[in-house]
Amino acid sequence: MFQLVFNKIHHSLLKKAPATGIGLLRLFYGLVTLQEIIFLTYFNHLIFDPLPFIDVEFPSIPLFLGLWGIVAFCVAIGYRYQFAIIANYVFWIVFVNFTPMQRDFDGGFDTFMIGVGFFLLFMPGDRAFSIDSLRYKLSTPFKHYSEYPKATVSALTYHLPVFICLGLLYLDSDIHKLFAPHWRNGLGSWLPATQPYYVSALDTSPLLNIELLQKTIGYTIMVFQMSFVFFFAHRQLRVVYLLLGMAMHLGITLTLNIYPFGIGMLICYTLLIPFKWWREIATWFKANQPGLIVFYDQQCPLCNRTVLTLNHFDIFGRIDFKSAQQFAADYPGMAAVEMNVLLTDLYALDKNNNRYSGVETYRQIMLKMLYLAPVGMLLELPGIKDFANRTYRSIADSRQRITCDNECYIGSSLPDNTFYHQLFEGYARQKPKAFTRKLAKIVLALLFLQINSTVHYGLAYRLPLAYEKWPISQPLSQASNALLMVSSTFLGITPHALYLHDHFAGYDRILAITYIDPQGNEQWLPFVNEQGRLLAPNWGRVHSMWANIAVTPTINNIRLRKFIMKVTAFWGQKSGLNLDDVTFNIKMKKIAPPTQWVPDQLHKNFLSQWLTIGTVHWVDKQISYDLPMDINSL
């Protein structure tokens, strides 16, 4: 076993791959984290206050969310990557494990984001689509961008995260699915999509009503998840797993209201795209011929840095920057411009030999870059154009020049202090076999932690065996739980038993909240609507709070009252209601969670009738309930 892992790691370690996929993963990971921070900020009082807006226990939460947002933005743009990704990893751990998010508002993908964040600590996320790669070039401004080789990384940085974060997760999830009747019946994806609490605003009934299609999807998912870890790296099968996985998670994102989970999983598929595709995609988007040739002063530090910056953001390769001293004389369109004049401004020629200078050159650059064309259009507007000309003139006329002979001073580049460089390009090059052996042991340790989680919850918990009679069962269980606590907290290794039979069995009633407005009309709180759907933005972790904790097959009155209190206080304030003047009605309706296919089940659940089963009142920041003692008997 060890030798097999050693050989696989050693082969991937030596193989080179484009840095594109890693850069995109970092970018998307930062954006997903950023949107989740925005979500947490919006629902700050619901999630973190014991009593929303009334009892604020953590007034500094917005400050820390703001700091986390800055860190996530730095991760997304690749600025000071190593520090940012470490800080982001710490923020995820702290918020998930040491705030109410952990107990009541599990986002369903928090541990997954921790796991991916752990791997990003050691991945070369700064090599593509990053500000850090620009900073590296700017540290040696007189080195032309064409002298830098294309960024490559070890293929291991692609394969290992996919194996752990996707492959083992899928395998664990599929083992749990084998115990669920609706999954064994091929209806694993169909059942959640027929339950009002779980569906998005997209009505997929035309697809849900095709039994053969739904069973094909269900069984395909099970085969896909069971086999992924074994075959995803196979050259002929990689594209198949890529397309199936993307389709599955895109479907989750569009049809269910747990979109963060779908998107979080989906971004990891940037690592599964064949390396050849990245090279071909680059040729598709790169222009065959530059649309603009820009001439710059090679002996001006500011000009060189400007060129490096503009080239960095010229992702379509539509601009070519050339030294005015070396190349201007080769272009007839520049013959009329004397060298002393040429060096005072930034000049450019387009394909039609039209000449531009100063701010107009920058405007043409923006237009040619395509995605910055709106900025180029703004530079033509009166007022903005005059301001831009004055600003450009003041900078251009005061810039410094360095006189040098054949070659300008290159200088020393920024040091690369990333973990990836130190380990994969430092230690691994000096002692490749020793590095591979240590990494193989780490991978086997991660594999052991995942097996512990899978056996503990996927097998021991579900198999009908009398473990309590075994003398060794208790110490083994305690040791397993201790490992699970560590692996879940820091590595995101946790059971993935989502939407199984023990969740839906008996889930035959759902609750909603309405209120009586001052005119005596009953209005639906912007939380659960008449169909029983949780409305946006009450998705993700807010959905988890209500649909997985407050309302369950066996409703716990204490938990239910707690979350009725939080929801009415939060949305009452957000809706501009005076809580003391409002009566909240608690409504219930029956639904069905069948394990066999039923035609038009989603609409049947939508059309089920609501009954008012109780009321809630607020008086002087105190809540009182008039609810049945046993809702489960209704």
C-alpha positions as CSV (number, residue, x, y, z in Angstrom):
1,M,0.0,0.0,0.0
2,F,2.7,2.4,1.0
3,Q,4.7,1.7,-2.2
4,L,1.7,2.3,-4.4
5,V,1.0,5.7,-2.7
6,F,4.8,6.5,-3.0
7,N,4.9,5.7,-6.7
8,K,1.7,7.7,-7.5
9,I,3.0,10.7,-5.5
10,H,6.5,10.6,-7.0
11,H,5.1,10.4,-10.6
12,S,2.7,13.4,-10.1
13,L,5.3,15.4,-8.2
14,L,7.7,15.3,-11.2
15,K,5.0,16.0,-13.8
16,K,4.5,19.7,-14.7
17,A,1.2,21.3,-15.4
18,P,-0.1,24.8,-16.1
19,A,-0.8,26.9,-13.1
20,T,-4.2,28.0,-14.6
21,G,-6.5,25.6,-12.7
22,I,-4.9,26.4,-9.4
23,G,-5.2,30.1,-9.9
24,L,-8.9,29.8,-10.8
25,L,-9.6,27.6,-7.8
26,R,-8.0,30.2,-5.6
27,L,-10.0,33.0,-7.3
28,F,-13.4,31.1,-7.0
29,Y,-12.6,29.9,-3.5
30,G,-12.1,33.5,-2.4
31,L,-15.3,34.7,-4.1
32,V,-17.4,31.9,-2.6
33,T,-15.9,32.8,0.8
34,L,-16.6,36.5,0.2
35,Q,-20.3,35.8,-0.7
36,E,-20.7,33.7,2.4
37,I,-19.2,36.6,4.5
38,I,-21.8,39.0,2.9
39,F,-24.5,36.4,3.8
40,L,-23.3,36.2,7.4
41,T,-23.2,40.0,7.6
42,Y,-26.8,40.3,6.4
43,F,-28.0,37.6,8.9
44,N,-25.6,38.7,11.6
45,H,-28.3,39.3,14.2
46,L,-30.2,36.2,13.4
47,I,-27.2,33.9,13.6
48,F,-25.1,35.5,16.4
49,D,-27.6,37.2,18.6
50,P,-29.3,35.2,21.3
51,L,-32.3,37.4,20.7
52,P,-32.0,39.2,17.3
53,F,-31.6,43.0,17.6
54,I,-32.7,42.8,21.3
55,D,-29.9,40.9,23.0
56,V,-26.7,41.5,21.1
57,E,-24.1,39.2,22.6
58,F,-21.3,39.7,20.0
59,P,-21.3,43.4,19.0
60,S,-17.8,43.0,17.4
61,I,-18.9,40.3,15.0
62,P,-19.3,42.8,12.1
63,L,-15.8,44.0,12.7
64,F,-14.4,40.5,12.4
65,L,-16.6,39.7,9.4
66,G,-15.2,42.9,7.8
67,L,-11.6,41.7,8.5
68,W,-12.4,38.3,7.1
69,G,-14.0,39.9,4.1
70,I,-10.7,41.8,3.4
71,V,-8.8,38.6,3.8
72,A,-11.2,36.7,1.4
73,F,-10.8,39.5,-1.1
74,C,-7.0,39.2,-0.9
75,V,-7.4,35.5,-1.5
76,A,-9.6,36.1,-4.5
77,I,-7.2,38.5,-6.2
78,G,-4.1,36.7,-5.0
79,Y,-2.6,39.5,-3.0
80,R,0.0,38.4,-0.4
81,Y,-1.4,35.0,-1.0
82,Q,0.3,33.0,1.7
83,F,-0.6,35.3,4.6
84,A,-4.2,35.7,3.2
85,I,-4.9,32.0,2.8
86,I,-3.5,31.3,6.3
87,A,-5.7,34.0,7.8
88,N,-8.7,32.8,5.8
89,Y,-8.2,29.2,7.1
90,V,-8.1,30.5,10.7
91,F,-11.2,32.6,10.2
92,W,-13.1,29.6,8.8
93,I,-12.1,27.4,11.8
94,V,-12.9,30.1,14.4
95,F,-16.3,31.0,13.0
96,V,-17.4,27.4,12.2
97,N,-16.3,25.9,15.5
98,F,-16.5,28.7,18.1
99,T,-19.7,30.6,17.2
100,P,-23.4,29.6,16.9
101,M,-22.7,28.7,13.3
102,Q,-21.4,25.4,14.5
103,R,-24.5,24.3,16.4
104,D,-27.5,26.0,14.9
105,F,-26.5,27.4,11.5
106,D,-24.4,24.7,9.8
107,G,-23.9,25.8,6.2
108,G,-23.6,22.3,4.9
109,F,-20.3,23.1,3.2
110,D,-18.3,24.7,6.1
111,T,-16.1,21.7,6.7
112,F,-15.6,21.3,3.0
113,M,-14.4,24.9,2.7
114,I,-12.0,24.2,5.7
115,G,-10.7,21.1,3.9
116,V,-10.1,22.9,0.6
117,G,-8.6,25.8,2.5
118,F,-6.1,23.5,4.2
119,F,-4.9,22.2,0.8
120,L,-4.7,25.8,-0.5
121,L,-2.1,26.5,2.2
122,F,0.3,24.4,0.3
123,M,-0.8,25.0,-3.3
124,P,0.8,27.6,-5.6
125,G,-2.3,29.8,-5.7
126,D,-0.2,32.9,-6.5
127,R,1.1,31.6,-9.9
128,A,-1.8,32.5,-12.1
129,F,-4.5,35.3,-12.1
130,S,-2.9,36.9,-9.0
131,I,-1.6,40.3,-8.0
132,D,1.4,38.5,-6.4
133,S,2.6,37.4,-9.8
134,L,2.5,41.0,-10.9
135,R,4.3,42.2,-7.8
136,Y,7.0,39.6,-8.6
137,K,7.5,41.2,-12.0
138,L,7.3,44.7,-10.8
139,S,10.3,44.0,-8.4
140,T,12.5,43.8,-11.6
141,P,10.9,46.5,-13.8
142,F,13.6,46.5,-16.5
143,K,12.9,42.8,-17.3
144,H,10.5,42.5,-20.2
145,Y,7.4,40.4,-19.6
146,S,8.3,38.2,-22.6
147,E,11.4,37.0,-20.7
148,Y,9.2,35.3,-18.0
149,P,8.4,31.6,-18.8
150,K,4.8,30.4,-18.5
151,A,4.0,29.4,-14.9
152,T,4.0,25.7,-14.3
153,V,3.4,23.7,-11.1
154,S,3.6,20.1,-10.0
155,A,0.7,18.0,-11.2
156,L,0.4,16.7,-7.6
157,T,-1.1,20.0,-6.6
158,Y,-4.0,19.1,-8.9
159,H,-4.4,15.4,-8.2
160,L,-4.0,15.2,-4.4
161,P,-6.8,17.8,-3.5
162,V,-9.2,16.1,-5.9
163,F,-8.4,12.7,-4.4
164,I,-9.0,13.8,-0.8
165,C,-11.6,16.6,-1.1
166,L,-13.7,15.1,-3.8
167,G,-12.8,11.4,-4.2
168,L,-13.0,10.4,-0.5
169,L,-15.9,12.6,0.1
170,Y,-17.9,11.0,-2.7
171,L,-17.0,7.5,-1.5
172,D,-18.0,8.3,2.1
173,S,-21.3,9.8,0.9
174,D,-22.1,6.8,-1.3
175,I,-21.6,4.3,1.5
176,H,-24.2,6.3,3.5
177,K,-26.5,6.3,0.5
178,L,-26.5,2.5,0.3
179,F,-28.5,2.4,3.5
180,A,-31.2,4.8,2.2
181,P,-34.2,3.1,0.6
182,H,-35.0,6.1,-1.7
183,W,-31.4,6.1,-3.0
184,R,-31.5,2.3,-3.6
185,N,-34.7,2.9,-5.5
186,G,-32.9,5.4,-7.7
187,L,-34.8,8.4,-6.3
188,G,-32.0,10.0,-4.2
189,S,-32.0,13.2,-6.2
190,W,-35.8,13.2,-6.8
191,L,-37.0,13.1,-3.2
192,P,-35.3,16.3,-1.9
193,A,-36.5,18.1,-5.1
194,T,-40.1,17.3,-4.2
195,Q,-39.9,18.8,-0.7
196,P,-41.0,22.4,-0.5
197,Y,-38.4,23.4,2.1
198,Y,-35.6,22.2,-0.1
199,V,-36.3,23.4,-3.5
200,S,-35.3,26.7,-5.2
201,A,-37.6,29.0,-7.1
202,L,-37.0,27.0,-10.2
203,D,-39.9,24.6,-10.9
204,T,-38.4,21.4,-12.2
205,S,-41.6,19.4,-12.1
206,P,-41.5,18.6,-15.9
207,L,-38.3,16.7,-15.2
208,L,-39.3,15.3,-11.8
209,N,-42.4,13.8,-13.5
210,I,-40.2,11.6,-15.8
211,E,-39.7,8.5,-13.7
212,L,-37.1,6.9,-15.9
213,L,-35.0,10.1,-16.1
214,Q,-35.1,10.5,-12.3
215,K,-34.0,6.9,-11.6
216,T,-31.3,7.2,-14.3
217,I,-30.0,10.4,-12.5
218,G,-30.2,8.7,-9.1
219,Y,-28.3,5.6,-10.1
220,T,-25.8,7.5,-12.1
221,I,-24.9,9.6,-9.1
222,M,-24.4,6.5,-7.0
223,V,-22.1,4.9,-9.6
224,F,-20.3,8.2,-10.1
225,Q,-19.6,8.7,-6.5
226,M,-18.6,5.1,-5.8
227,S,-16.1,5.0,-8.7
228,F,-14.8,8.6,-8.8
229,V,-11.9,8.1,-6.4
230,F,-10.6,5.1,-8.4
231,F,-10.9,6.4,-11.9
232,F,-10.9,10.2,-12.0
233,A,-7.2,10.4,-12.9
234,H,-7.6,7.9,-15.8
235,R,-6.9,9.9,-19.0
236,Q,-9.8,8.4,-21.0
237,L,-12.3,8.8,-18.1
238,R,-11.3,12.1,-16.7
239,V,-13.5,14.2,-19.0
240,V,-16.5,11.9,-18.2
241,Y,-16.1,12.4,-14.5
242,L,-15.5,16.1,-15.1
243,L,-18.8,16.5,-17.0
244,L,-20.8,14.3,-14.7
245,G,-19.5,16.0,-11.6
246,M,-20.1,19.5,-12.9
247,A,-23.6,18.5,-14.1
248,M,-24.4,17.1,-10.7
249,H,-23.3,20.1,-8.7
250,L,-24.8,22.6,-11.1
251,G,-28.1,20.7,-10.7
252,I,-27.8,21.0,-6.9
253,T,-27.1,24.7,-7.2
254,L,-30.0,25.4,-9.5
255,T,-32.7,23.2,-8.1
256,L,-32.1,23.1,-4.3
257,N,-31.7,26.0,-1.9
258,I,-28.3,24.9,-0.7
259,Y,-26.5,26.7,-3.4
260,P,-23.3,27.4,-1.4
261,F,-22.7,23.7,-1.2
262,G,-23.2,23.2,-4.9
263,I,-21.0,26.1,-5.8
264,G,-18.4,25.2,-3.2
265,M,-18.1,21.7,-4.7
266,L,-18.3,23.0,-8.3
267,I,-15.2,25.2,-8.0
268,C,-13.0,22.3,-7.3
269,Y,-13.6,21.0,-10.8
270,T,-11.2,23.5,-12.1
271,L,-8.6,21.0,-10.9
272,L,-10.1,18.2,-13.0
273,I,-10.0,20.0,-16.3
274,P,-7.4,18.3,-18.5
275,F,-4.1,20.2,-18.6
276,K,-4.3,20.2,-22.4
277,W,-7.6,22.0,-22.3
278,W,-6.0,24.9,-20.4
279,R,-3.4,25.3,-23.2
280,E,-6.0,25.1,-25.9
281,I,-8.3,27.6,-24.1
282,A,-5.4,30.0,-23.9
283,T,-5.0,29.8,-27.7
284,W,-8.7,30.4,-28.2
285,F,-8.7,33.6,-26.3
286,K,-5.3,35.0,-27.3
287,A,-5.4,37.2,-30.3
288,N,-3.3,36.0,-33.3
289,Q,-2.1,39.5,-33.9
290,P,-2.0,42.4,-31.5
291,G,-4.5,45.0,-32.1
292,L,-2.3,47.8,-30.7
293,I,1.5,48.3,-30.5
294,V,2.5,50.5,-27.7
295,F,6.0,52.2,-27.5
296,Y,7.4,53.0,-24.2
297,D,10.6,54.6,-22.7
298,Q,12.8,51.6,-21.8
299,Q,14.9,53.7,-19.5
300,C,11.9,54.9,-17.4
301,P,11.1,52.8,-14.3
302,L,7.6,54.1,-14.1
303,C,7.0,53.3,-17.8
304,N,8.4,49.8,-17.4
305,R,6.1,49.2,-14.4
306,T,3.2,50.5,-16.3
307,V,3.9,48.2,-19.2
308,L,4.2,45.2,-16.8
309,T,0.9,46.1,-15.1
310,L,-1.0,46.6,-18.4
311,N,0.4,43.4,-19.8
312,H,-0.6,41.5,-16.7
313,F,-4.3,42.5,-17.2
314,D,-4.2,42.1,-20.9
315,I,-5.6,38.5,-20.6
316,F,-6.5,38.3,-24.3
317,G,-3.0,39.3,-25.5
318,R,-4.3,42.1,-27.7
319,I,-1.6,44.6,-26.8
320,D,2.1,44.4,-27.7
321,F,4.5,46.6,-25.8
322,K,7.8,47.5,-27.4
323,S,10.8,49.6,-26.5
324,A,10.7,53.0,-28.2
325,Q,14.5,53.2,-28.4
326,Q,14.8,49.8,-30.1
327,F,11.7,49.4,-32.3
328,A,10.1,52.7,-33.1
329,A,12.3,53.3,-36.1
330,D,11.0,50.0,-37.6
331,Y,7.5,51.4,-38.0
332,P,6.8,54.0,-40.7
333,G,3.9,55.3,-38.7
334,M,6.3,56.5,-36.1
335,A,8.8,58.1,-38.5
336,A,7.3,61.6,-38.0
337,V,7.8,61.5,-34.3
338,E,11.2,62.6,-33.1
339,M,12.8,60.4,-30.4
340,N,12.9,63.2,-27.7
341,V,9.2,63.7,-28.3
342,L,8.5,60.0,-28.4
343,L,10.1,59.5,-25.0
344,T,7.9,62.2,-23.3
345,D,4.6,60.3,-24.0
346,L,3.2,56.8,-24.4
347,Y,2.7,56.3,-28.2
348,A,0.8,53.6,-30.0
349,L,-0.1,52.3,-33.5
350,D,-3.2,50.2,-34.3
351,K,-3.6,47.8,-37.2
352,N,-4.7,50.7,-39.5
353,N,-1.5,52.6,-38.7
354,N,-3.4,55.2,-36.7
355,R,-1.2,56.9,-34.2
356,Y,-2.2,57.7,-30.6
357,S,-0.4,59.4,-27.7
358,G,-0.8,60.2,-24.0
359,V,-4.3,59.6,-22.5
360,E,-5.6,58.5,-25.9
361,T,-3.1,55.6,-25.9
362,Y,-4.5,54.5,-22.6
363,R,-8.0,54.8,-23.9
364,Q,-7.2,52.6,-26.9
365,I,-5.5,50.1,-24.6
366,M,-8.7,49.8,-22.5
367,L,-10.9,49.4,-25.7
368,K,-8.6,46.7,-27.1
369,M,-8.6,44.8,-23.8
370,L,-12.4,44.3,-24.4
371,Y,-13.4,43.8,-20.8
372,L,-12.1,47.2,-19.9
373,A,-13.8,48.9,-22.8
374,P,-16.4,50.7,-20.6
375,V,-13.5,52.4,-18.8
376,G,-12.1,53.4,-22.2
377,M,-15.5,54.9,-23.2
378,L,-15.6,56.9,-19.9
379,L,-12.2,58.5,-20.7
380,E,-13.8,60.1,-23.8
381,L,-16.5,61.9,-21.8
382,P,-16.1,65.7,-21.3
383,G,-14.7,66.5,-17.9
384,I,-13.3,63.1,-17.3
385,K,-11.1,63.4,-20.4
386,D,-9.8,66.8,-19.3
387,F,-9.1,65.6,-15.8
388,A,-7.3,62.5,-17.2
389,N,-5.2,64.7,-19.5
390,R,-4.1,67.0,-16.7
391,T,-3.3,64.1,-14.4
392,Y,-1.3,62.2,-17.1
393,R,0.6,65.4,-18.0
394,S,1.7,66.1,-14.4
395,I,2.9,62.5,-14.0
396,A,4.6,62.1,-17.4
397,D,6.5,65.4,-17.1
398,S,7.9,64.6,-13.7
399,R,8.9,61.0,-14.1
400,Q,12.5,59.8,-13.7
401,R,14.7,58.2,-16.3
402,I,17.7,56.0,-15.8
403,T,20.5,56.2,-18.3
404,C,22.0,52.8,-19.1
405,D,23.9,51.3,-22.0
406,N,22.9,48.0,-23.6
407,E,21.0,46.5,-20.7
408,C,19.3,48.2,-17.8
409,Y,19.8,46.9,-14.3
410,I,17.6,44.0,-13.6
411,G,17.6,44.1,-9.8
412,S,16.6,41.3,-7.4
413,S,13.1,39.8,-7.5
414,L,10.8,39.4,-4.5
415,P,11.5,36.3,-2.5
416,D,9.0,33.5,-2.8
417,N,8.0,32.6,0.8
418,T,5.1,30.4,0.0
419,F,4.8,26.9,1.5
420,Y,4.6,25.5,-2.0
421,H,7.9,27.0,-3.0
422,Q,9.7,26.0,0.2
423,L,8.4,22.4,0.1
424,F,7.7,21.4,-3.5
425,E,10.5,23.5,-5.2
426,G,13.0,23.6,-2.3
427,Y,13.0,20.5,-0.2
428,A,11.5,18.3,-2.9
429,R,14.2,19.2,-5.4
430,Q,17.0,18.6,-2.9
431,K,15.7,15.3,-1.5
432,P,12.9,14.1,-3.8
433,K,12.6,10.6,-2.4
434,A,12.7,11.7,1.2
435,F,10.0,14.3,0.5
436,T,7.9,11.8,-1.3
437,R,8.2,9.3,1.6
438,K,7.0,11.9,4.1
439,L,4.2,13.0,1.9
440,A,3.1,9.4,1.3
441,K,2.9,9.0,5.1
442,I,0.8,12.2,5.4
443,V,-1.6,11.0,2.7
444,L,-2.0,7.6,4.4
445,A,-2.7,9.4,7.6
446,L,-5.4,11.5,5.9
447,L,-6.8,8.3,4.4
448,F,-6.9,6.7,7.8
449,L,-8.8,9.7,9.2
450,Q,-11.4,9.5,6.4
451,I,-11.8,5.7,7.0
452,N,-12.3,6.4,10.7
453,S,-15.1,8.8,9.8
454,T,-16.7,6.5,7.2
455,V,-16.5,3.4,9.4
456,H,-17.8,5.2,12.5
457,Y,-20.8,6.8,10.9
458,G,-21.3,5.0,7.7
459,L,-21.0,1.4,8.9
460,A,-20.8,1.0,12.7
461,Y,-23.6,3.6,13.3
462,R,-25.9,2.0,10.7
463,L,-25.3,-1.7,10.8
464,P,-27.7,-3.5,13.2
465,L,-25.0,-4.9,15.5
466,A,-25.1,-4.8,19.3
467,Y,-21.8,-3.0,19.8
468,E,-22.6,-2.0,23.4
469,K,-22.1,-5.7,24.3
470,W,-18.5,-5.7,23.1
471,P,-16.1,-4.8,25.9
472,I,-13.8,-3.0,23.5
473,S,-16.5,-0.9,21.8
474,Q,-16.6,2.0,24.3
475,P,-12.8,2.8,24.2
476,L,-12.8,2.4,20.5
477,S,-15.7,4.7,20.1
478,Q,-14.1,7.3,22.4
479,A,-10.9,7.2,20.4
480,S,-12.7,7.4,17.1
481,N,-14.7,10.4,18.3
482,A,-11.5,12.2,19.4
483,L,-10.0,11.6,16.0
484,L,-13.2,12.8,14.4
485,M,-13.1,16.0,16.4
486,V,-9.6,16.8,15.2
487,S,-10.1,15.8,11.6
488,S,-13.4,17.7,11.3
489,T,-12.1,20.8,12.9
490,F,-8.9,21.2,11.1
491,L,-9.2,19.1,7.9
492,G,-12.9,19.2,7.1
493,I,-13.0,15.3,7.2
494,T,-16.6,14.6,8.4
495,P,-19.4,12.2,7.5
496,H,-21.4,13.3,4.4
497,A,-24.8,11.7,5.2
498,L,-26.9,14.3,3.5
499,Y,-30.7,13.9,2.8
500,L,-30.9,10.2,3.7
501,H,-33.8,8.1,4.9
502,D,-33.2,9.0,8.6
503,H,-33.7,12.7,7.6
504,F,-36.9,12.3,5.5
505,A,-38.6,9.4,7.2
506,G,-41.6,10.9,9.0
507,Y,-40.9,14.4,7.6
508,D,-44.6,14.8,6.8
509,R,-45.3,18.3,8.1
510,I,-43.8,21.7,7.7
511,L,-44.3,25.0,9.4
512,A,-44.6,28.6,8.3
513,I,-45.1,32.0,10.0
514,T,-47.6,34.7,9.1
515,Y,-48.6,37.9,10.9
516,I,-51.7,40.1,11.1
517,D,-51.0,43.6,9.8
518,P,-52.6,46.8,11.3
519,Q,-55.4,46.5,8.7
520,G,-56.2,43.1,10.0
521,N,-54.9,41.3,6.9
522,E,-52.8,38.1,7.2
523,Q,-49.4,38.5,5.6
524,W,-46.7,36.0,5.1
525,L,-43.4,36.7,6.9
526,P,-40.7,36.8,4.2
527,F,-39.4,33.5,5.3
528,V,-41.6,30.6,4.2
529,N,-44.1,31.3,1.5
530,E,-47.6,29.9,0.7
531,Q,-46.1,27.0,-1.2
532,G,-43.9,26.1,1.7
533,R,-40.7,27.2,0.0
534,L,-38.0,29.0,2.0
535,L,-37.6,32.3,0.2
536,A,-34.4,33.9,-0.8
537,P,-32.2,34.9,0.9
538,N,-33.2,32.4,3.6
539,W,-31.1,29.7,2.0
540,G,-27.9,27.9,2.9
541,R,-27.3,28.0,6.6
542,V,-30.6,29.7,7.5
543,H,-32.4,27.0,5.6
544,S,-30.4,24.4,7.6
545,M,-31.4,26.0,10.8
546,W,-35.2,25.9,10.0
547,A,-35.5,22.7,7.9
548,N,-32.9,20.5,9.7
549,I,-33.0,21.7,13.3
550,A,-36.3,23.5,14.1
551,V,-38.6,21.4,11.9
552,T,-37.7,17.7,11.8
553,P,-39.6,14.4,11.6
554,T,-39.8,14.6,15.4
555,I,-40.1,18.3,16.4
556,N,-38.5,19.3,19.6
557,N,-40.6,22.0,21.2
558,I,-37.6,23.7,22.9
559,R,-35.7,24.0,19.7
560,L,-38.8,25.0,17.7
561,R,-39.7,27.8,20.1
562,K,-36.1,29.1,20.2
563,F,-36.0,29.5,16.4
564,I,-39.6,30.9,16.2
565,M,-38.3,33.5,18.6
566,K,-35.2,34.2,16.5
567,V,-37.1,34.3,13.1
568,T,-40.0,36.5,14.3
569,A,-37.6,39.0,16.0
570,F,-35.2,39.1,13.0
571,W,-37.8,39.3,10.2
572,G,-40.1,41.5,12.3
573,Q,-37.4,44.1,12.6
574,K,-36.3,43.7,9.0
575,S,-39.9,44.1,7.8
576,G,-40.4,47.2,9.9
577,L,-42.9,45.7,12.3
578,N,-43.6,46.8,15.8
579,L,-43.3,43.5,17.6
580,D,-45.6,44.6,20.4
581,D,-48.4,45.3,18.0
582,V,-48.2,42.1,15.9
583,T,-49.7,38.7,16.3
584,F,-47.7,35.9,14.6
585,N,-49.6,32.9,13.4
586,I,-47.8,29.5,13.3
587,K,-49.1,27.5,10.4
588,M,-48.7,23.9,9.6
589,K,-49.4,21.7,6.5
590,K,-49.0,18.1,5.7
591,I,-46.6,16.9,3.0
592,A,-45.4,13.5,1.8
593,P,-41.8,12.3,1.5
594,P,-42.3,9.0,-0.5
595,T,-39.5,6.6,-1.1
596,Q,-41.3,5.4,-4.3
597,W,-41.8,7.6,-7.3
598,V,-45.1,9.6,-7.3
599,P,-46.2,11.7,-10.2
600,D,-46.3,15.5,-9.6
601,Q,-45.3,15.1,-6.0
602,L,-43.8,18.6,-5.8
603,H,-47.0,20.3,-6.8
604,K,-49.0,18.0,-4.5
605,N,-46.8,19.2,-1.6
606,F,-47.1,22.8,-2.8
607,L,-50.9,22.7,-2.9
608,S,-51.4,21.1,0.5
609,Q,-53.6,23.3,2.8
610,W,-52.2,25.3,5.7
611,L,-53.7,25.2,9.2
612,T,-53.1,27.7,12.0
613,I,-51.9,25.7,15.0
614,G,-50.9,28.5,17.3
615,T,-49.9,32.1,17.8
616,V,-46.9,34.0,19.1
617,H,-46.9,37.4,20.8
618,W,-44.2,39.9,21.8
619,V,-44.7,42.2,24.8
620,D,-41.9,44.5,26.0
621,K,-39.2,42.3,24.4
622,Q,-40.6,39.2,25.9
623,I,-42.2,36.4,23.8
624,S,-45.1,34.2,24.7
625,Y,-46.3,31.1,22.8
626,D,-49.7,29.6,22.4
627,L,-48.7,26.3,20.7
628,P,-49.8,22.7,21.0
629,M,-47.8,20.7,23.5
630,D,-47.2,17.9,21.0
631,I,-47.0,19.1,17.4
632,N,-45.9,15.7,16.3
633,S,-49.4,14.3,17.1
634,L,-51.2,16.7,14.8
